[in-house]
Each structure stands twice: as structure tokens, then as C-alpha cells.
Amino acid sequence: MKPTKMRNKQIYRALHQVTNKQICATLSKDLRKKYSRRNARIMIDDTVKVIRGEYKGITGKVSKISTENNSIAIEGNKKEKLKGDKIDIYIHTTNVIITALNTDDKWRLKILEKKSKSKIKSMKEESKKKEENKKKEGTKKADKKKNGDK
């Protein structure tokens, strides 16, 4: 199967669970330090800043989310049609940075504060090294006492 065909299957025929995960954006530097993760799922009432494209520099709250196009609508960012109607402008999530999170959802906070597998692994390795060092120091002290008694 051609790579383009495979890619299209992954994108356009994806399950809802997969498309939901695709609606994420990078976090600002402050939020990265706070939650120690690089990106998060965009939710309604998150504050975002557009960093690429025609609407670069616009900041505002997310008012609508489109899972079909992986895009979001920002409050106050509307386009006027010829008849005078105002419609929302949808911006792709990859062109956006999250500057403030909506923290009303408890589940979301739990997920954000979880530690990544790599951090847990590194923490375990550090604790093992500390234990080994303590054992070595304990055996050295015991050897010194034995040598001092003789």
C-alpha cells in the first residue's frame, strides 16, 4: 500500500478516540514548567495564542472545537460575509499555543499532573543508585571498624 494511502486512512478514517487526541496544542513555556509536559488537549475556555498564519498574534478563548478539521474557533475572531452575517474562523490546532488552561475539569488536572513514563523510569534509576551508594558506604564503614579493631 502506498504511504499516502496509509496516511489518509490514519487521518480521515480514524476513530473518535484517535481524532480526539489529535486536537492538542503545545503549551507555553510557563505551563511546560508547571506541568512538565510539552502539549495538552485543547478544551473550550482555554486561552490560546495564534503563532502562525494569517491571524498570527491573536489571543483569545476557545469557543468551538471541530474534530473533523482538527481546528478551533477563537472568541471575537469572526469574518463578515457579503450578506452581513458574521461567521467563526477556524484555525488549525498546530498553529496555536495554549497560554492558559481551563482548570474546571478535575479529570483533566489529574491527567496533566501525571508524570510521564520516562520521568518515572529515571526516578526509579536514581533511587536505585542512591540505595547502592548507601550499601557501599555501609560496607566501607564496617570494613574500617574491623580494620581498626585489629
C-alpha positions, -999 to 999 in steps of 0.1 A, spaced: 0 0 0 13 35 -9 24 57 20 -2 84 10 -30 59 11 -19 47 45 -16 82 59 -51 91 46 -65 60 63 -49 71 96 -62 107 93 -96 105 76 -109 72 88 -96 74 123 -118 65 153 -132 92 175 -107 84 203 -78 90 179 -92 122 164 -98 135 199 -61 130 208 -52 149 176 -68 181 188 -39 191 210 -15 220 210 18 229 226 19 246 260 35 279 267 69 279 285 53 287 318 28 259 316 55 235 304 75 241 336 44 238 358 30 206 343 63 192 329 48 182 296 50 196 261 14 196 249 -22 191 260 -57 185 246 -74 218 238 -107 223 256 -134 250 254 -125 281 275 -87 276 272 -68 307 263 -47 303 232 -24 324 210 -21 320 173 16 317 163 14 310 125 -7 320 96 -29 349 86 -42 355 121 -8 355 138 -7 372 172 -44 369 181 -51 357 216 -85 347 230 -106 319 245 -116 288 225 -153 290 217 -158 259 194 -138 228 185 -141 210 152 -129 174 153 -134 170 116 -108 196 107 -86 195 138 -93 232 143 -107 256 168 -127 288 168 -115 317 190 -139 342 206 -140 375 188 -123 362 157 -150 364 131 -153 370 94 -180 391 77 -198 376 47 -212 397 18 -247 395 32 -235 409 66 -235 376 86 -205 370 108 -191 335 109 -164 319 131 -129 314 117 -115 280 124 -77 278 130 -58 245 129 -46 234 163 -9 231 152 -8 269 146 -17 276 182 -1 277 216 -20 273 249 -13 302 272 -38 294 300 -57 262 308 -94 258 318 -89 241 352 -126 234 360 -123 198 350 -108 177 378 -101 147 354 -80 170 332 -60 183 361 -52 147 372 -40 138 337 -19 169 334 -2 164 367 6 127 360 43 121 355 54 107 322 68 72 319 103 84 312 103 106 343 91 77 364 118 54 349 145 80 356 133 85 392 135 47 398 170 46 384 181 74 407 166 58 437 184 25 429 217 44 426 212 60 459 204 27 476 236 11 460 257 41 473 243 37 508 251 0 508 286 7 496 291 33 523 278 10 550 302 -18 539 331 7 539 323 18 574 321 -18 586 355 -26 570 371 4 587 357 -8 621 371 -43 615 405 -30 604 406 -6 634 399 -33 659 428 -55 647 
